[in-house]
Amino acid sequence: MQKRVIRTITGFATRDFCRTVFKKLKILPLLLQYMLSLLIFVFNNRDKFLINSEIHNINTRHSANLHLLSANLDIYQK
């Protein structure tokens, strides 16, 4: 939908490549806007997330990464 609107505004054909148009207009595609908002949220709320080194004391190369919880689908569906 976003590409269709950009093509209509700029006059590009339906088969034309849109990446250059997005760069020219300085607009992020919708998926990248979503990713950016998630990254900003995590950065601003770092204190609400656990780091792997807080879970265990083993010094690994991933100890500074955020801890990902394992999800059991049945529990989350309920």
Buried (B, 14 or more C-beta within 10 A) or exposed (E): EBBEEBBEEEEBEEEEEBEEBBEEEEBEBEEEEEEEEEEEEEEEEEEEEEEBBEEEEEEEEEBEEEEEEEEEEEEEEE
